[in-house]
Each structure stands twice: as C-alpha cells, then as structure tokens.
C-alpha cells in the first residue's frame, strides 16, 4: 500500500468520525440541558473531545505522510505517535472535568431526576459509537496507524460512557436521582483508564520501541536464506509510526571482495523490504567471518582460499 493510499483511507475514516461527532455532540448537549441530565451533558463533553481528537488525527495523518526533508531525515512517521499522546491528554482533561461536575452535582441536596427524553440520545450514541469503534480500529489496523487505533478506542470509551449515562438516567427515573451524577463519575473513570492506556502506548512508540519478536525473527530468517551470508551478529529495529527501520550486522567469508560483500548486503536488504511489511529502510554492516567454524554456513560459495 502506497503512502497516498494509506492517507486517503485514513482521511475517509477521520471525516466520517468528525461528521458523526458533530451531530452527536450537538444532540447530547441540547437534550442533556433541556432534560436536566448531568450524565448526558457529561457524555456530550466526551463526544466533543472525540471531535477534537478526530481533527488532530486527521492533521497527524497528513503530517506523517510527508516525505523526509533536511530537518527530518527519517520522515515524519512519529507524528502519529505524537497525535495519540495528545488524544490521551485530552481524555485526561475531559475525565477530570466530568468528574468535578458530577461531584458538585452530588453535593447538591435538591437532586432531581432528568426527563425521560435523555434516554434516546444515549441509545443512539451507544449504537453509533460502537460501530465507529469497529470501523475505525479495522481501518487503523489495515493501514497500521497508531493514531487511528488510539482514536478508535476514544470512540469506544464514548460508547461505554453512553452506557453508563443510560444506566444513570434510567436509575434516576426509577426514583434514585443520585445515580445520574454517579454515572458521570463512572464515565470519568472509564475515560481516564482509556487515556492512560493510549498515553502509555504513544510513549513507547516515541521511545523507539522495537517491533514484535515475530518481526525480528522474520528479518533473521529472510537474511539467512541468502547464500553467502553465514551469520547475523546483530539486529536492531525501531518503529516510526507504521514504518520500520532496521540496522543489522551480517557475517560473510573474509576472503570475498568488498563488491561481493556489498552485493550480499544488497540482496538481503531487497529481500527484507519485499517480505517484511511496512519496512521503510534497512542498513546492513558487513563483517568478515574469521573462519567458517565460527559461522553458521549453510551453502558453499565460491571464495578465494588463503593458499591462493
């Protein structure tokens, strides 16, 4: 998949989420206000934070698609991890605000049950947000976008918060008005938990966390299939957004020419780029094997012996 195709798919998912969240935020805020539901108003703020997150993700996708330049030799892939971190911070702020509002409402001695009209936007939100989660996380995995996957979980926390809001509203209508602000506190806790998870993953990405052990093992196997490469002395890899950069050291016969060693490294690089998904670049340092006994030689290669 080309970078332009990846950007196009990601932008489509972001715009669908933006339009949906504009509608949901407006409806939840309006009905929450006229129905007097703390939980629904809190839920509308969550949808608003989703909307802000959608816009940030859209911009992050555009930035990450930009090619390398004089100031960013490895490209702009980490923009998506930065976006995921920003989304997590927005979620923390949203959770704090909702929690404070709910606590203030509980301290009010004249709690009143909200109007039953508040039930309907909660139901619509649950269905729409769960669909948006499934759609966005599928697209995020398809294009391997940490920003979109973080945004997908942002969508799902909104679905969960709507469930909590619905429970609170129904409980309040049944004669337990304190359940409405209590549901707001539950919503705040769920948002904070999702924020922590997203923030942790984003920090790991920014710290050049290595790809999975399976990816490293695939790189090793592909390299060792090249006739003339006797051993791999080191493999290091890091992720920038969805892209993988590989640094490795290979061991070849010490008596072959520099050109032959360079050719073997080129074959390995081409094979890795062709077979390991999302690999952007591979740097290979060629080391001489002092003797075949110290290398895992698989196939004989034409080399010049010491006597010659």
Secondary structure by P-SEA (a helix, b strand, c coil): ccaaaaaaaaaaaaaaaaaaaaaaaaaaaaaaaaaccaaaaaaaaaaaaaaaaaaaaaaaaaaaaccccccccccccaaaaaaaaaaaaaaaaaaaaaaaaaaaaaaccccccccccaaaaaaaaaaaaaaaaaaaaaaaaacccaaaaaaaaaaaaaaaaaaaaaaaaaaaaacccaaaaaaaaaaaaaaaaaaaaaaaaaaaaaacccccaaaaaaaaaaaaaccccccccbbbbbbcccbbbbbbbbbccccccaaaaaaaaaaaaaaaaaccccccbbbbbbbbcccccccccccccccccccc
